[in-house]
Structures are given as C-alpha cells and as structure tokens.
Amino acid sequence: MFAIIGVFIVLGCVVGGYVLEHGNLSLLFQPVELLIIGGAALGAFFISATPRVFSLVLKSLGTVLAPRSQSKGKYLELLTLLYQLFSKIRKEGLVSIESDVENPDRSPIFKKYPSVLSNHHMLNFICDNLKVIVTANIPPHELDNLIDIEIDTHHHQALIPAHSIAKISDGLPALGIVAAVLGVVLTMAKINEPPAVLGASIGAALVGTFLGVLLSYGFVGPIATNLESQAEENSSPLQVVKVALIAFVGGSAPQMAVEFARRAVPDREKPTFNELESTVRGKAK
C-alpha cells in the first residue's frame, strides 16, 4: 500500500510540477527512449544475474506491494510458543518434544500458533535448533555460534535481491545518457531542419536523461531500499528465537528465557511484560 502511494506521489509531484509550469505532456511521452533505457537495464540484469539470483529477485518483487511485516501479535505467538516448548522440556525432559519438532504440523503445541506454523523458514529454524539441543549436549557458546552461522547465511541471501536491484538502479542514469546521446546523434542528422524541428528533437533526446534519473531515484532505487528494509525486519524474529534458546540452554527458567527474548524484540512491536505474561497464562490453560 505504501509503495503504491509513493508511486502516485512521485508521479504527481514530478508531472504535476511540469504541468504547472505550462509544460507540454506530449513531449515527455517518448516510448522509444523508454525502450532503450528499460531494455538496456533488463539486458544488463540478465548478464549480471545467475538463474538463482533472477528467481530470488522475481519472488521478492511481489513483497514490495504486500510486505510480510512483523507485529506485536506475531511476536507474542512466537514467545508463547517458545515458553510452552521450554516448559514441556523442563517438566518432561528433552525427549518429550522430539515428536513436536519432528512433525510440527501434527504437534498440539505448534498448532496453537498459526503465524509460526505458516512461516516455513521460522518453523525449520526453531525445529532444527531444538533438534540439536535434544540430540547433543551442546554448550551455550557453541549453540550461539551455530545459530549465528544460519542467521548470517539467511540474511545474506535475503539481501541478494535488494543488492541486485540497487546495482541496476545505479546504472539507470548512465543508460539515460546513452539514450540522450543517441537522440543527439539523430538530431545532428537533421541539422538542416528548421529550429522548431531541431528543438523538438533535442527535447526528445533530453527526455532520455530525465527518464534514467527519474527511474533510478524515483522507483528502482526505492524498491531496492524497501527490500533491504524487509530483510532487516524479517531477521529480527530469528534473533529473538536465538536469545531465547541460548538463555534456556544456559540454565534460565522458561519464563526468564522468553523474557530475555522479549528484550530483543524491536521497540515498536515489543509486547510489555504484562502482555506476555497474560498471553502465556491464557495459552497454558
């Protein structure tokens, strides 16, 4: 929604300002210039991207219009799930959660938390690390290093689309100049034409530079920034789980472990101590 609003603001202000200065909109309509810039940018992307990167970029573009944002409710579900798993381990032993982490879709505990169950990466992240805890007597510092490797790998992959699109954005102004130079070359071939014809031809050429800069800083660059922000936001829940697991393996009680994790939640989505406590008690009933 915010992306769509932004598009209308950019177009409204740029085109609206041009019209207010009595500009002729028909002069900005240069489909050939757009073909040169857009086609060259797309071709450059194909040259630079591997099939895997191309697939990641395509999948990520849809999230610009419908981002998977985090919320206080989702964090409450995540923290409460961890509390129930830790409590079961504390009461019945590590082996008691083996069936839960092997088949989370059938687990009575996981079924209570649809936002976690529907997030396949988060679900695998929780289950894989709990499997390590169940099968190996791993000390907290080694578990910390192990989880960091996975989070860093996931974060690096999540940033690939943003970095790829940002590089295309960086090249768009130069491609706009390419289109403008081609327009000037065509204009030079009309040197014997009247000034009105030459002026229209030069104006059309300059539209290439205009389009390259506008596309770069008004649309493509912000898309890359949007994807980067999403990658940063989506890594926060992984850090929350990490803090909870390290605290619990280090000997903290279930309630204290999730309190450690609650402190790692970003301020805007962070539930209060009382909200977490009441949610945990409600789910425990």
N, C-alpha and C positions, 0 to 999 in steps of 0.2 A: 504493500500500500504506500509506504513512504517513498519507494523508488518511483512509482507512478506519479505521485505528487511532485517529486523532484523533476521528472521529465517535463511536466507541464510548466513548472516554474522556470526552468531553463529556457524552454522554447518561448514561453510567454514573454519573458523579460527581453530576450535577445531579439526575437522577431517583433515584439511589441514596440521596443525602443526604436528599431529600424523604421517601422511604420510611422511612429510619432514624428520622426524626422523627415517624413514625406518620402520615404524610400519606396522604390518600385519592387514589389514582391516577386514579380516575374523574373527580375534579374538574378534573384537568388536560386531560382529553380534551374539547376544545371545538372541534369541526371548523368551526363557523361563524366563530369568532374567527380561525382559521387561514385560512379562505376570505377573510375581509375583508382581513387583512394581506397574505397572499400574492397575492390578486387585485389589490389596490391597487398593490403593489410591481411586479407584472408589467405592469399598465397604465401605471404611471409610466415603466417601462423602454421600453415601446413608444412612448410620447410623446416621450421624450428621445433615442431611438436612431434613426439612419438605417438603411436596409436594409443598408448595408455594415457598420456597427458591429454590427448584430444578427447578421450572418453571422460576423463575427470572434469574437464572444462565444460563439456556439454551437460553433464549431470549437475554441475554446480550452478549453471546459469538460471535454472528454474528456481533456485532458492533465493535469488535476488528479489523476485516478486513475492515469494512466500517463504521467508526465512524461518528456520526452526529455532525460535528464540526460547531461552530458558525463562522460568518463572518461579515464584516462591512456592507454588503448589507442587511443581515438579521436584524441587529440592526437598520439600517436606516428604514426598513419597520416597525419594532416594534415601534420605536419612532414616526414615522409619523402617524401610526395608533392611538397611544395614543393622539397625538396632535389633530387629527380630531375628536376623541370622546370628548375630553375636550372642543374643540371649539364649538361643537354642543350643549354640555351641557350649556356652557356659553351663547350661543345665544338663545337657545330654552327651556332651563330648563332641570332638571334631567329626567323628564318623557319622554323626546324626544328620549332617547337612549334605552328605555325599549324594543322596538321591536328588536333593534340591538343585545342586549345581550341575549334576549330570543331565537332568531333564527339567530345566526351569519352566518350560511350557506346562508341565504337569504338576509343578510344585504348588501346594496350597499357599505357601508364603509369597512366591513371586506373582501368583495370580491376583493378589490383592493390589498390585501396583502396575496398572496397565501402561503408564508412561515409561516405566523402566523396561517392561516386557516388550514393548513395541520398538524400543531403541536397541537394535541388534548389536551395535558396537559396544554400547554400555553394558548390555547383558553379558556379552562374551568377556568383556573386561573384568566384570565382577566375578563371574564364574571361574574364569581361568586363574585369577589370583587366589580365589578361595581354594581351588583345587591344589595349588602349590602349597598353601598353608596346611591343607588336610594331609597331603602325601609326604611333605618334607618338613622336618623340624628346622625351619629357616629363621635365622635371627632377624630382628627388625631392620638393621642396616643393610643386609643383603636383599631383603624384600624391597626396601626403599630404592636401591639401585636397579633392581629388576623392573619395578613399575616405571621408574623414570625412563628406562630404555623404550618401553612400549609407548608411553605418553609422548616422548620426543619423536618417535617414528610416526605416530598418528598425526601429530601436529605438523610435522614436515610435509606429509602427504596432503593434509588439509590446506596447506598454503600453496601447493603447486598451481591450482587454477588461478589464484589471485596473482601470483608472480608472472604466470604466462600472459594473462590479460594485461597486466601492467606494462610488460615489455611491448606489446602491440600498441598500447596507448602512447608509450614514449616515441614510437615511430610514426604515429599518425601526422604530427605537424610536418615532418620531413616529407612524407608522402603527399601532403597537401602542397608543398613547394614543388614537388615533381609534377603534379597536375597543373600548377600555375605556370611552370616553365614550358610545359607542352602547349598551354594556351598562348603564351607569348610567342612561341615558335610559329603557331598558326597565325597569329596577328601580324608577324613580320612578313608573312606571305601575302598579306593584304595591304601592304604599305602604300599602295597607290589608291586605296579606297578613301572616301570622304572621312573627315574627322568623326562624324557620328557613328560610322561603322567601326572605325578603329577603337573608339571609346567603348562601345558595347562589347567588342572582342576582348579588350584589356580588362573590362569589368568582369566578364565571364571567367577570365583566367585567374583574377584575384579571388574569385569565389572559391577556387580550389584551396588556397591558403586558409581562407576563412573556415571552410568545412573541416579541414585537417585539424586546426586548432580547437574548433568547437567540439568535434567528435572526441578528441583526446581528453580535454579538460572538463567537458560538459557531460560526457556519457561514459566512455570506455574506462577512463581513469577512475571515476567514482564507483563503477561496477567492481573494479579490482579492489578498491578500498572496502567496499561492502563485504566482499567475500573474505577479505583478510580479517575484518572485524568479527564476522561469523565464526571463523576458525578460532580466533582467540576466545570468543564467548563459549563455544562448544567444548573447549578444553578445560573449562572451569569445573564441570561435574567430575571429570576424571581426577582432578587434583583433590576434590572433596572426598572421593572414594579412597584415594591413596592415603590421605591423612587419617581417615577412619581405620583402615586396615593396619597401618603402621602403629597407631595408638593401641589397637586391640591386641596385636601380636606382642607389643611391648608390655602388656600386662594390665592395661586400663580396663575398667569395667565397661560393659556395653553402653551405658548411659554416658559415661565420660568420653568414650571413644567417639560417639556421634556428636558430642559437644565440641570436641576438638575439630571434627569435620565441619560443624556448623560455622565455626570461626573462619573457615576457608571459603565460605560462600561469599560472592560479591555483595557489597552493601545493599544494592538496590533489590536483590532477590533474597537477602538473608532473612530467614524467619527468626523471630525472637525466641528467647529461652522458653518462655511460657507457651508459645505456639507449638514449638517442637515437643515439649513435654505433654501437652494436652493431646496432640496428634498421636504420639507414641502410646499413651494410655488408652486412647479410643480404639486404636488398631489392636491393642493387646487383648481387649475384651472379647 
